[in-house]
Structures are given as C-alpha cells and as structure tokens.
Amino acid sequence: MDFDKELKAILEDDPLGLLDIQPKASSVISTDERLLASFEEINHFIENHDREPEASRDITERKLYSRLKGLRENPEKATGLLEFDRFHLLADVKIPQPVEIHTVEDVMADDPLGLLEDSEDIFTLKNIPKSIDMPNDIARRKPCEDFQRFELLFKQCHAELQSGKRELRKFTGEQQISAGHFFILHGVMVYVADVGERQRNKGKVNARLHCVFENGTESDMLLRSLATELYKDENGRRVWNLDDDLLTLLENVTQDDQPTGFIYVLRSLSENPEIKVLDDLYKIGYSSQSVEQRIQNASQEPTYLMADVEVVCEYQTYNLNPQKLELLLHTFFAKTCLNFDIFDEQGRRHAPREWFVVPLPVIETAIQLLINGEIVNYQYDVQGRRLSVND
C-alpha cells in the first residue's frame, strides 16, 4: 500500500474545506486597544524627550522603560504593534514568519509542538514537580458573624472620605498593609482588622491577615495574597488618612533594620521682628545624632537664625540616606526658601538655606510621600499653599 497516496487522498477529500489554509493578511492582525494605548505612551515620551525611556529614578519613566523591554521580549505582542512603531523600537524583535503549506510533507514538517513525532507513552508525565508548596489552608470569604463590630468603622471611613480627611491613593507596596488600614479591592472596601505573626520564607515576608469586607464577609487571607490582588486590580486603592504621621510607615521596622539618622522640623523662637512676623516658617533638617543634642546650642548658630528653636516633629529613618531625603525636601520646597541674612557674634554674614515658609501639614505630607516614593507625582503649589498632582 502506498501510504503517501492514501494520506493525500484523505486530505483532498475535504468537502467542508476544513483543511484550507488562507495566508494571514496584515489587516487581520488586531491589536488590543489597551496594548496600543500603552505603546503610544512610549511613542509620546520619545516625541517629548527625543530619546527612549530609561531605568531612571523617575517612576513614570522607569515604568515606560520596563514596558518597552517587555514588548521587545514578546514577539507575539510586538507583531501587532509594528504598524504603529514609528520610531522603529521593535525593529530587532524576531517576528515568526508564517509557514506556507502546499504538500503533505509541509503539513508533517510544520509541527512545532511535536505532535506528529514518535514519542513516549502519552501517559508518562514529564517536567511536573513532585510536590507543590501550598499554604496550610486557603483563605475563603465567609459571613462575618460579628460584623456589627466593624460596621461603624466603614461608615466613619466613608464620612472621612467625603470630608477630605481621607483620600484614595494607588496601592504601591506591601509595606502599606497593616492593621487598622482600609483598602478598595474589586470595588469593595476591606478593613485589615489584624495582622498575624510575620514570617520570612525565601526572602519574602508574609503574614496571615484578618480582613473584613464591607459586604459583611471576612477572610484570613495572606498578606502577599492581598497585595497581589490589589496589584492586579486596576482600580485597587488604599485609603490614606491625611492625619497619619510617618510612624505608621515604620511600624514594621525590625532589629535587622539599621537606623541612619533623623529628619526633623523646627519652629524658630526668635524675637527678631522680621522673623517673628512670618507665619508657617519651619526649618527642615537632618541630624545623625538626636535632635535635642543637635539644637542645644541653637542660639549661637546661624543655621538656627541665632535663636532658640522648638522641635515640631522628628522622624528616625531606617535603611535610608537621611541626607538625600533632606536634599530632596529642600529641592521640593525650593521656591519657598527663606531669603534672609543673619549675622553671627563676630559680625559675619550668613544666608541659611534650610528655612521654608510652608504650612506644617504640607511638610508632613511631603515627608510621607517621599518615604513611600510617591512624591514624584506631586509639586508644591506656592499660590495655593498646597500639594498638587503633576499634569
């Protein structure tokens, strides 16, 4: 029996045309609108900056850099974007070429999955791990029997959102998950009532949470599971209390973390009329020793306007360079820097550059934004005396 003739006869007997292969036209390739929009952001960046985005410290630029890198490593997505690639960003991506099918031999040769090859028993499993690490129990939502304990908290949170005392911010990190905080997950407000013992596994810290949802359910999901869901949810948000101080950002500090200094805010007690008349005048500074030690001779130092000072607030920093934090804050409020000459006991002139005319709540908020990395999205509105979102 001529096997080739038999197979050819079977393939040619195709009354429904199931084996007809039409070459793909470029117009058939459809690009997801969201993918195209994200690619256009990269194009707009190049138009405005005349260069590709880089892995800089600017969060927005770094995001575009990572997005472009991912597209260059994904030929499937890159294929659908070629006609929009006006800067030839994807020129080096290896786009798979369609295989033309004319004969039975072409069919047999075009077998990328190896389905037509002689193989081992199909029931022989390969590349399957013998065991998979799973949590002891998988968290599922269930009715919260004592929901009345939390119902008032949700109502209060909504009221504070309406009054402006709280606001919704994009979720940016696992360190933001702690007891007593609210989040928005898939359109439902969730309250983290309790955080269990934190454990480190393969370099990652995890903990069992007690989460109560506004719809009257509860769950004991893992901290990293909640973080993952908030990352995946495009509308996932954290509820930020504007009255929270920086200490809430440091509540997870352990003995492994290294203290690096203090960022402090001072108020002048000077009797100089030109200084005394200035409302909202504060010094933002850095000290490697305790603030009390640093200011004990303030009345003899030009940097303190040759007068005693009052400590308004101080924040100890861990695993951070407080000198850089100080410089960033000075740059952020540069337009409000006090322009004032002071003379020391020898009559020498000094121009201290660490005093700023800014409302205290704005300074405290800026410090919080600096620590969590969101300050790049804001600027100080000198006329409005408030923080505003960058355009």
Secondary structure per residue as TSV (DSSP state, phi and psi in degrees):
chain	resnum	aa	ss	phi	psi
A	1	M	-	360.0	134.1
A	2	D	-	-86.6	101.7
A	3	F	H	-60.2	-42.7
A	4	D	H	-60.1	-41.6
A	5	K	H	-67.5	-40.5
A	6	E	H	-61.8	-47.4
A	7	L	H	-64.4	-39.0
A	8	K	H	-65.7	-38.3
A	9	A	H	-65.8	-38.9
A	10	I	H	-64.6	-43.6
A	11	L	H	-68.8	-33.5
A	12	E	H	-75.5	-23.1
A	13	D	-	-84.0	80.0
A	14	D	-	-133.9	72.1
A	15	P	T	-61.3	-26.0
A	16	L	T	-91.5	-2.4
A	17	G	-	68.2	28.0
A	18	L	T	-68.5	-24.1
A	19	L	T	-98.5	3.1
A	20	D	-	-69.3	130.2
A	21	I	-	-114.4	119.4
A	22	Q	-	-101.3	133.1
A	23	P	-	-63.2	142.3
A	24	K	-	-75.2	128.4
A	25	A	-	-89.1	153.3
A	26	S	G	-62.0	-27.7
A	27	S	G	-72.1	-15.7
A	28	V	G	-76.9	-27.3
A	29	I	-	-69.6	117.3
A	30	S	-	-106.6	142.0
A	31	T	-	-111.0	129.4
A	32	D	-	-57.4	133.7
A	33	E	H	-59.5	-37.3
A	34	R	H	-67.5	-39.4
A	35	L	H	-63.5	-43.0
A	36	L	H	-64.3	-42.0
A	37	A	H	-62.1	-40.9
A	38	S	H	-67.0	-34.4
A	39	F	H	-70.6	-36.1
A	40	E	H	-64.6	-30.8
A	41	E	H	-61.1	-38.2
A	42	I	H	-65.9	-43.8
A	43	N	H	-60.4	-42.6
A	44	H	H	-64.4	-37.4
A	45	F	H	-61.2	-44.6
A	46	I	H	-65.9	-38.1
A	47	E	H	-61.6	-38.7
A	48	N	H	-82.5	-28.5
A	49	H	H	-115.6	-7.2
A	50	D	S	58.5	34.8
A	51	R	S	-163.9	163.7
A	52	E	-	-74.9	152.7
A	53	P	-	-64.4	145.2
A	54	E	-	-119.1	169.6
A	55	A	S	-81.0	62.6
A	56	S	-	-87.3	-177.5
A	57	R	S	-81.3	-11.4
A	58	D	-	-73.9	120.8
A	59	I	H	-60.9	-42.7
A	60	T	H	-63.7	-44.6
A	61	E	H	-66.4	-41.2
A	62	R	H	-61.2	-37.7
A	63	K	H	-63.2	-43.1
A	64	L	H	-66.2	-37.8
A	65	Y	H	-60.0	-47.1
A	66	S	H	-64.9	-37.0
A	67	R	H	-64.7	-44.8
A	68	L	H	-64.6	-40.5
A	69	K	H	-61.3	-41.5
A	70	G	H	-65.4	-38.0
A	71	L	H	-66.2	-38.3
A	72	R	H	-68.7	-20.0
A	73	E	T	-97.5	4.6
A	74	N	-	-128.5	88.0
A	75	P	H	-56.3	-32.9
A	76	E	H	-62.9	-47.1
A	77	K	H	-70.8	-38.9
A	78	A	H	-62.1	-34.3
A	79	T	H	-57.6	-44.1
A	80	G	T	-74.0	-6.9
A	81	L	T	-109.2	-0.3
A	82	L	G	-59.6	-39.9
A	83	E	G	-71.6	-13.1
A	84	F	G	-103.9	3.9
A	85	D	-	-87.2	73.6
A	86	R	T	-75.3	-12.2
A	87	F	T	-108.1	10.9
A	88	H	-	56.6	41.2
A	89	L	T	-72.1	-26.8
A	90	L	T	-107.7	20.9
A	91	A	T	-64.3	-30.8
A	92	D	T	-92.6	1.0
A	93	V	S	-74.0	131.3
A	94	K	-	-80.2	103.1
A	95	I	-	-87.7	122.9
A	96	P	-	-64.3	132.3
A	97	Q	-	-88.9	138.8
A	98	P	-	-65.9	143.2
A	99	V	-	-92.2	127.0
A	100	E	-	-80.1	133.0
A	101	I	-	-110.9	117.7
A	102	H	-	-124.5	-31.8
A	103	T	S	-128.5	172.7
A	104	V	H	-62.5	-36.9
A	105	E	H	-61.6	-35.9
A	106	D	H	-64.6	-38.8
A	107	V	H	-62.3	-46.2
A	108	M	H	-66.9	-33.0
A	109	A	H	-77.5	-31.2
A	110	D	-	-85.7	78.0
A	111	D	-	-137.2	69.9
A	112	P	T	-61.8	-25.4
A	113	L	T	-92.9	-1.4
A	114	G	-	69.0	28.2
A	115	L	T	-73.5	-22.9
A	116	L	T	-99.3	3.5
A	117	E	S	-86.7	158.7
A	118	D	-	-67.6	130.6
A	119	S	-	-138.5	176.9
A	120	E	S	-75.3	178.0
A	121	D	-	-51.7	129.3
A	122	I	T	-66.6	-14.7
A	123	F	T	-90.6	2.7
A	124	T	-	-86.9	112.3
A	125	L	-	-82.0	137.3
A	126	K	-	-131.3	152.9
A	127	N	S	58.7	31.2
A	128	I	-	-109.8	123.0
A	129	P	-	-62.0	143.4
A	130	K	S	-65.6	-32.7
A	131	S	-	-147.0	151.5
A	132	I	-	-121.5	128.1
A	133	D	-	-70.7	121.5
A	134	M	-	-125.3	150.1
A	135	P	-	-61.7	153.5
A	136	N	S	-54.6	-37.8
A	137	D	S	-145.6	144.6
A	138	I	-	-94.2	127.6
A	139	A	-	-73.0	131.3
A	140	R	-	-128.9	147.9
A	141	R	-	-74.2	143.7
A	142	K	E	-144.5	160.9
A	143	P	E	-58.2	136.8
A	144	C	-	-88.5	108.8
A	145	E	T	-67.3	-29.9
A	146	D	T	-110.7	41.0
A	147	F	T	-59.4	-26.8
A	148	Q	H	-59.8	-23.7
A	149	R	H	-66.1	-28.0
A	150	F	H	-107.6	-14.6
A	151	E	H	-57.9	-41.7
A	152	L	H	-64.9	-33.3
A	153	L	H	-63.5	-40.9
A	154	F	H	-65.2	-43.0
A	155	K	H	-62.9	-41.3
A	156	Q	H	-64.5	-40.1
A	157	C	H	-62.4	-44.0
A	158	H	H	-62.6	-40.5
A	159	A	H	-63.4	-40.3
A	160	E	H	-72.0	-29.1
A	161	L	H	-66.4	-41.4
A	162	Q	H	-68.1	-36.0
A	163	S	H	-79.7	-13.8
A	164	G	T	94.3	-1.1
A	165	K	S	-70.2	-29.5
A	166	R	E	-121.2	158.9
A	167	E	E	-150.0	160.5
A	168	L	E	-89.0	132.1
A	169	R	E	-127.0	153.9
A	170	K	E	-64.8	138.3
A	171	F	-	-73.4	127.9
A	172	T	-	-126.9	-4.5
A	173	G	-	-175.9	152.7
A	174	E	G	-63.5	-26.3
A	175	Q	G	-65.6	-13.5
A	176	Q	G	-80.7	-10.2
A	177	I	-	-89.8	113.2
A	178	S	-	-152.3	164.6
A	179	A	T	-61.3	139.6
A	180	G	T	89.6	3.2
A	181	H	-	-105.2	151.6
A	182	F	E	-108.1	150.7
A	183	F	E	-140.8	161.7
A	184	I	E	-113.4	116.7
A	185	L	E	-125.8	118.0
A	186	H	T	52.2	41.0
A	187	G	T	80.8	1.5
A	188	V	E	-115.7	133.3
A	189	M	E	-75.4	136.0
A	190	V	E	-127.1	138.3
A	191	Y	E	-113.4	126.1
A	192	V	E	-85.5	99.4
A	193	A	E	-78.1	-30.2
A	194	D	E	-158.3	148.4
A	195	V	E	-122.4	121.8
A	196	G	-	-74.0	-171.7
A	197	E	-	-62.8	129.7
A	198	R	-	-79.9	133.7
A	199	Q	E	-127.9	145.1
A	200	R	E	-104.9	127.3
A	201	N	E	-135.9	117.8
A	202	K	T	55.3	40.6
A	203	G	T	82.7	-2.1
A	204	K	E	-111.0	136.5
A	205	V	E	-93.0	135.2
A	206	N	E	-139.8	162.2
A	207	A	-	-160.8	153.1
A	208	R	B	-85.5	130.2
A	209	L	E	-105.7	156.3
A	210	H	E	-111.0	103.4
A	211	C	E	-105.9	132.0
A	212	V	E	-114.5	128.6
A	213	F	E	-100.8	150.2
A	214	E	T	-64.5	-19.7
A	215	N	T	-83.6	11.5
A	216	G	S	88.9	13.4
A	217	T	E	-110.6	168.5
A	218	E	E	-142.9	164.1
A	219	S	E	-155.6	149.0
A	220	D	-	-108.4	47.0
A	221	M	-	-66.4	162.3
A	222	L	B	-79.0	152.7
A	223	L	H	-57.3	-46.6
A	224	R	H	-68.5	-27.5
A	225	S	H	-68.8	-42.9
A	226	L	H	-63.2	-42.8
A	227	A	H	-60.8	-43.2
A	228	T	H	-61.3	-44.3
A	229	E	H	-65.0	-38.2
A	230	L	H	-68.1	-35.5
A	231	Y	H	-65.4	-43.5
A	232	K	H	-69.4	-33.0
A	233	D	-	-77.2	114.2
A	234	E	T	-60.5	-27.7
A	235	N	T	-102.1	12.2
A	236	G	-	-64.5	132.9
A	237	R	E	-140.0	158.8
A	238	R	E	-108.6	147.6
A	239	V	E	-95.0	115.2
A	240	W	E	-100.7	125.9
A	241	N	E	-89.6	117.3
A	242	L	T	-65.7	-16.5
A	243	D	T	-89.0	-8.6
A	244	D	-	-63.5	137.6
A	245	D	-	-97.4	176.8
A	246	L	G	-64.8	-18.5
A	247	L	G	-62.1	-29.0
A	248	T	G	-65.4	-23.7
A	249	L	G	-78.7	-15.3
A	250	L	G	-110.2	11.4
A	251	E	T	-70.3	-13.6
A	252	N	T	-98.9	12.9
A	253	V	-	-65.4	134.7
A	254	T	-	-118.4	178.2
A	255	Q	T	-67.9	-14.5
A	256	D	T	-80.8	-16.1
A	257	D	S	-82.4	142.9
A	258	Q	-	-102.8	120.3
A	259	P	E	-67.8	135.9
A	260	T	E	-121.3	-3.3
A	261	G	E	145.9	-162.9
A	262	F	E	-134.8	137.3
A	263	I	E	-102.3	130.5
A	264	Y	E	-132.0	159.4
A	265	V	E	-126.8	127.7
A	266	L	E	-120.9	153.8
A	267	R	E	-115.3	136.8
A	268	S	E	-80.0	140.8
A	269	L	-	-106.8	21.2
A	270	S	-	-63.6	144.5
A	271	E	-	-94.8	1.2
A	272	N	-	-62.2	121.6
A	273	P	H	-56.7	-35.2
A	274	E	H	-68.5	-25.8
A	275	I	H	-91.8	-41.8
A	276	K	H	-63.0	-29.1
A	277	V	T	-76.6	-13.4
A	278	L	-	-83.4	115.9
A	279	D	T	-79.2	151.0
A	280	D	T	57.8	38.9
A	281	L	E	-95.5	119.0
A	282	Y	E	-136.2	147.6
A	283	K	E	-99.9	128.4
A	284	I	E	-107.9	117.1
A	285	G	E	-140.1	179.8
A	286	Y	E	-130.1	144.2
A	287	S	E	-144.8	137.4
A	288	S	S	-85.2	-14.0
A	289	Q	S	-111.4	-179.6
A	290	S	-	-62.5	147.9
A	291	V	H	-64.5	-37.5
A	292	E	H	-59.3	-40.9
A	293	Q	H	-66.6	-40.1
A	294	R	H	-64.5	-33.2
A	295	I	T	-102.6	7.7
A	296	Q	T	-65.5	-21.9
A	297	N	T	-113.7	31.3
A	298	A	G	-56.1	-38.2
A	299	S	G	-67.3	-13.0
A	300	Q	G	-105.5	4.5
A	301	E	-	-117.1	128.5
A	302	P	G	-59.8	-32.2
A	303	T	G	-63.1	-21.6
A	304	Y	G	-103.9	21.3
A	305	L	T	62.7	26.8
A	306	M	T	54.4	42.8
A	307	A	S	-154.3	159.0
A	308	D	-	-65.8	157.7
A	309	V	E	-132.2	162.8
A	310	E	E	-117.7	131.9
A	311	V	E	-76.7	118.4
A	312	V	E	-87.7	-46.8
A	313	C	E	-161.0	154.6
A	314	E	E	-144.9	146.8
A	315	Y	E	-131.7	124.0
A	316	Q	E	-83.0	134.8
A	317	T	E	-104.4	146.1
A	318	Y	E	-125.7	133.8
A	319	N	S	57.7	22.5
A	320	L	S	-128.8	158.9
A	321	N	-	-94.8	101.5
A	322	P	H	-64.7	-27.1
A	323	Q	H	-64.0	-40.0
A	324	K	H	-69.2	-37.1
A	325	L	H	-61.2	-44.1
A	326	E	H	-60.4	-45.9
A	327	L	H	-62.1	-41.5
A	328	L	H	-64.1	-41.2
A	329	L	H	-66.1	-40.4
A	330	H	H	-62.8	-40.2
A	331	T	H	-66.2	-39.8
A	332	F	H	-63.1	-38.6
A	333	F	T	-104.2	20.9
A	334	A	G	-54.9	-36.3
A	335	K	G	-68.1	-14.8
A	336	T	G	-107.6	9.4
A	337	C	B	-62.8	136.0
A	338	L	-	-67.2	127.0
A	339	N	-	-102.9	93.2
A	340	F	-	-151.0	133.7
A	341	D	-	-97.9	137.9
A	342	I	E	-127.9	147.1
A	343	F	E	-113.6	135.9
A	344	D	-	-83.3	-174.5
A	345	E	T	-67.1	-19.2
A	346	Q	T	-93.8	3.5
A	347	G	-	83.3	9.8
A	348	R	-	-81.1	141.9
A	349	R	E	-86.8	139.3
A	350	H	E	-133.9	152.0
A	351	A	-	-126.7	84.4
A	352	P	-	-61.3	137.9
A	353	R	-	-118.9	21.3
A	354	E	-	-113.9	12.4
A	355	W	E	-106.8	133.9
A	356	F	E	-133.7	142.7
A	357	V	E	-96.6	87.7
A	358	V	-	-143.1	138.6
A	359	P	-	-58.0	139.9
A	360	L	H	-57.1	-44.9
A	361	P	H	-58.4	-32.1
A	362	V	H	-68.4	-41.1
A	363	I	H	-62.6	-45.1
A	364	E	H	-63.2	-40.2
A	365	T	H	-65.8	-40.7
A	366	A	H	-62.7	-38.5
A	367	I	H	-63.7	-42.7
A	368	Q	H	-61.0	-45.7
A	369	L	H	-64.3	-34.2
A	370	L	H	-67.8	-42.8
A	371	I	H	-64.9	-41.4
A	372	N	T	-90.5	4.5
A	373	G	T	84.9	6.4
A	374	E	-	-93.3	-3.4
A	375	I	G	-64.0	-21.8
A	376	V	G	-64.9	-16.8
A	377	N	G	-92.0	3.4
A	378	Y	E	-130.4	162.2
A	379	Q	E	-143.6	160.9
A	380	Y	E	-93.0	123.5
A	381	D	E	-87.1	103.3
A	382	V	T	-64.3	-42.2
A	383	Q	T	-67.7	-43.8
A	384	G	T	-83.7	-9.0
A	385	R	T	53.1	48.1
A	386	R	E	-155.1	167.6
A	387	L	E	-85.0	141.5
A	388	S	E	-131.4	151.4
A	389	V	E	-75.3	137.1
A	390	N	-	-62.0	144.5
A	391	D	-	-70.1	360.0
